[in-house]
Amino acid sequence: MDKRVQEVVLRDSATPAIPNMEVGGNVLITRLDEIVNWARRNSIFPLTFGLACCAIEMMSTAGSRFDIARFGMEVFRASPRQADLMIVAGRVSKKMAPVLRQIYDQMPSPKWVVSMGACASCGGIFNNYAIVQGVDQIVPVDVYVPGCPPSPDALIYALIKLQQKIRTQRLGMLLELNPRPQPALESPSPTPQLSEGSS
């Protein structure tokens, strides 16, 4: 009876499947990258940063019809210190650009950005002096969602693509370390030239 229960637990569909793992008894063998990326991609906390009509579509993804809780993203955070995904939904004015950058800088690493809608991605129909022509001029963007406004399905598809991107990252790629300074090669100093008229 013990063995039968153990088989049912190992084949349970609610148990998360992590690739490249060997399960035997109480031992789990895998690479650290895979375990960390599995935890990161299944517990993304988005930041509420809705600027225009795309924000309504972003909010509807958390509703019961689309339910992004299936992907571990149901907790929309109002504080950048608790979020690791910024969804820029809507047009960004030039007055809002420094605020957007400040909020991005306050987010802990690793952090990701999704540009939602035509206005956030390229300025949309607002080709004028007041609107930033693409949020990628302010922050690095990982996934673009096209549309005006994009449907909640499109945002969910972008979030799945972001999860696939997180899955392939290596821990060394996520560290923001300054490059090691290389020691300068000492060149032989030229011999000083003596002028004949000096005393």
N, C-alpha and C positions, 0 to 999 in steps of 0.2 A: 504494500500500500504506500509506503514511503516513496518508492521509486516512481510510482504513477503520479503522485502529487508533484514530485520534482519535475517530471516531464511536462506536466500541464503548465507549471509556472514558467519554464523556459520557453514555451511556445505561446505564451499569452500575448495577445496583440497589443495590450496596453503597456507592456514592458518595452522601453525604448531600445531599438536595435542600433548598436554602434558597430560600424564596419571594422574589419581587421582585428577582431577580438577573439580570444580563445577563452571559453568558459569551462571550468572544471572544478567542481566542489566550491570552495570559497575563494578561489584564486581567479583574478581577472588580469589578463596580460594585453597591453596595448601600448601605443606611443603616447607620450604626454601631449603632443600637439592635437591628436584626435580627441582626447578626453576634454581638453580645454576648449577646443573649437566646438565640440558637441554642446558643452554647457553654455558657451557664448551665443551660439546661434539659436538655441532654444529658450533663451531668457533675455531677449532684447527688450529694453525699456525705451519706447519712443518718447520724444520730447514734443509737447504740443506747441507748434509754431505755425498756426494757421493765419494767413494774411489776407485771403480773399475767398472767392467762391469755392476754390478747391478744398478749403478746410471743411466744408459741409460733407464732401465726399469722403474725406479722411475720417471724419467723425462717424460716418455711417459704416465704416469697416469694423468699428468696435461694437456695432449693434448686433442683434440676434440673427439677422439674415446672413451677414458675411462672417462675423465672429472671428477676428484675428486671434482670439484666445487659443485657437487650435494650434497656433504656431508659437505660443508662449510670449505674445506681445500685447496682452490686454491691458497692461498697466501704463497708461499715458501719464507721464510725469510732467509736473509744472516747474520743477527745479532742474536746471542743467547739471547740477552736481550728482543727480541720481539717474540721469539718462545717458544712453550710449548711442542712440540713433536720433538724428534730427531730420524730420520730414518737413521740408520747406514747401508749403502748400499755398501757392498764389504768387502774385507779383510782388517784387521787392523794390521799394522806392529807394532813392539815393539817401534819404534821411534814415531809413531803416537799416541800411547796409552796415554801418558801424555797430549797431546794436546786435545784428545777426552775427557778426564776427566775434563780438565780445561774448555772446552766449555760447558760440562754438568753442571759443578758447576756454570757457569755464567747464566744459564737459570733460570727464576723465577719459583717459586713453584705455583701450582702443575705442574709437568713435567712428561712426559712419554717417553719411548724408544721403538722403533721397530727395531729388528734385522732382516735385510733383506738379505736372501741368505745363502747358506751353509757356505761360508767363514766367514761371520760375526757371524754366530751362533756357529760354531764349528771348524773353521779353514779350512774347506773344504778339497781340495786336497793338501793344503799347510801345511803338517805336518812337519815343520822344526823350527829352532831356531829363525827365524826372524818374524814369524807371530803369533799373539795372538790366542790361541786356544779357541775362544769364547769371544765375547765382554762382556758377563756377568761377566767376571773377572775384568772388569774396571768399568762398570756402571750397575745398576739394569735394567733388560730387562722386559718389560711388555708383548710383543707379539713377537713370532718368526715366520718368514716366510721361509718355506723350499723351496729348489729349487736351480738350478745352470744354469742360473740365473732364479729367479722366475718371472713368468709372471706378467704384471700389474694387471691382475684379482686377483692374489694371494695377492698382496699388498693391493688392495681395500678390499678384504675379511678380511685381518688383521686389516685394519683401522676400518671396521665395528665391528670386535671383540673388538677393543680398545674402540669404542664408547659404546658398551654394558658394558664393564668393568667400564667406567666412570659413566655410568648410575646408577650403584649399589653402588658407593662410598658415604660415609657419610662425612659431613663437618668436623667432629672431626677426621676422618682418615687422612685428608689432611693436618692438622696442624702438623708441625714438632716441637713440643715442647719438651723440655728436661723434663724428669720425675721429679716430685716433690721430693726433698730430704726428706727422712723419718727421723724424729728425733730419735736419738739413745737412746735406753733404758738404763737408768743409772742403773748399777749394784752396789750393795753396795760394797764399797771399803774394801778390807781386812784390818784387824787391823794390824798395824806394829808389828813385832816380836822384842822384846827387847832381846838383848843378855846379859847374866849375867856378863860377864867380862868387859863391857864397863863402863866408868865413866862419 
